[in-house]
């Protein structure tokens, strides 16, 4: 694997840096050497994840939310939970950026 690309694992939150979904937050639900499987609960649901190259995403954070824990442990996650969690994280990130 390319050392310039950060180590991304299941339940990490990433932001798309290329494509028509640029700037959107996603949860990682699957990984392999070149590709990630991404979901956001709205456009990309759990039954229809987005397959995206690792080099086209940037790791934002390792989420420690209940949804992230369910993803790591293989528990059942609903699309609504994903949407809510990502909206909360996006709001937090925006508040931190505006605050200084």
C-alpha positions in Angstrom: 0.0 0.0 0.0 1.1 3.6 -0.7 2.6 5.2 2.4 1.2 8.6 1.4 -2.3 7.2 1.9 -3.4 7.1 5.5 -4.6 3.9 7.1 -8.4 3.9 7.0 -10.4 1.2 8.7 -14.1 0.2 9.1 -16.1 2.9 11.1 -13.7 5.7 10.2 -15.3 8.9 9.0 -13.9 10.3 5.7 -14.6 13.2 3.4 -14.7 12.8 -0.4 -12.0 14.9 -2.1 -12.9 14.1 -5.7 -16.0 13.4 -7.8 -19.5 14.7 -7.7 -19.8 13.8 -4.0 -16.8 16.0 -3.2 -17.0 17.5 0.3 -19.5 15.0 1.7 -18.9 12.9 4.8 -19.1 9.1 4.7 -18.7 6.2 7.1 -16.4 3.4 5.9 -18.1 0.0 6.0 -15.6 -2.0 4.0 -11.9 -1.8 2.9 -9.4 -3.6 0.6 -6.0 -2.5 -0.8 -7.3 0.1 -3.3 -11.0 0.7 -2.6 -13.3 1.7 0.3 -17.0 1.0 0.6 -18.7 4.2 1.8 -22.2 5.0 3.1 -24.0 8.1 4.3 -27.5 6.8 4.8 -29.0 9.1 2.2 -27.6 8.8 -1.3 -25.4 5.9 -0.4 -27.3 3.4 1.8 -26.1 0.3 3.5 -27.5 -1.9 0.7 -26.0 0.3 -2.0 -22.6 1.6 -0.8 -20.2 3.8 -2.8 -17.0 2.1 -4.0 -14.3 4.8 -4.0 -10.5 4.7 -4.4 -8.6 5.4 -1.2 -6.7 8.3 -2.8 -10.0 10.2 -3.4 -10.9 10.4 0.3 -9.4 12.0 3.3 -9.7 10.6 6.8 -11.5 13.1 9.1 -11.6 11.2 12.4 -12.1 7.9 14.1 -15.6 8.2 15.4 -16.3 7.0 18.9 -20.1 7.2 18.5 -22.6 4.4 19.1 -23.0 4.0 15.3 -19.2 3.6 14.9 -19.2 0.9 17.6 -22.0 -1.0 15.9 -20.1 -0.9 12.6 -16.9 -2.2 14.2 -18.7 -5.0 16.0 -20.9 -6.0 13.0 -24.1 -4.9 14.7 -27.3 -3.8 12.8 -27.2 -0.1 11.8 -30.0 1.8 10.2 -29.6 4.4 7.5 -31.4 6.9 9.7 -28.7 6.4 12.3 -26.0 7.1 9.8 -27.7 10.3 8.6 -28.2 11.6 12.1 -24.6 10.8 13.2 -23.0 12.3 10.1 -25.1 15.5 10.4 -24.1 15.8 14.0 -20.4 15.3 13.1 -20.6 17.8 10.3 -22.2 20.4 12.6 -19.4 19.9 15.2 -16.7 20.2 12.5 -18.3 23.4 11.2 -18.6 24.9 14.7 -14.9 24.1 15.5 -13.8 25.7 12.2 -15.8 28.8 12.8 -14.8 29.1 16.5 -11.2 29.7 15.8 
